[in-house]
Amino acid sequence: MNGAYFWSSDMVLIDIVTRERIEQVIHDLIEDKSFESVFRRYPDVEIEEDEYYPSGFFSTTS
C-alpha cells in the first residue's frame, strides 16, 4: 500500500484513520499473510486474576 501504514510490536499506525482505510490495511495484511504477525489473540483473563484493575472495577451494578 506504498506507505499507507506502518506496524511495529504492539502498534499499527495508519495514514488516514477512516473505516475504509482500516479495512484496506486489514485486507492488505491478510493478503500478504502478515495479519497474524501484527494481531495476536491473547487468552481471556479472569477478573480475579488481573492485578491491574482495582477491586470492583468490573462490577455490573451501578
Number of C-alpha atoms within 10 A of each C-alpha: 8 4 7 12 14 11 11 9 8 8 10 12 11 15 11 11 9 10 9 9 15 15 11 14 19 14 13 14 17 12 10 8 11 12 15 10 11 15 14 9 6 6 6 6 8 7 13 8 8 10 8 7 11 8 11 9 8 9 7 6 5 3
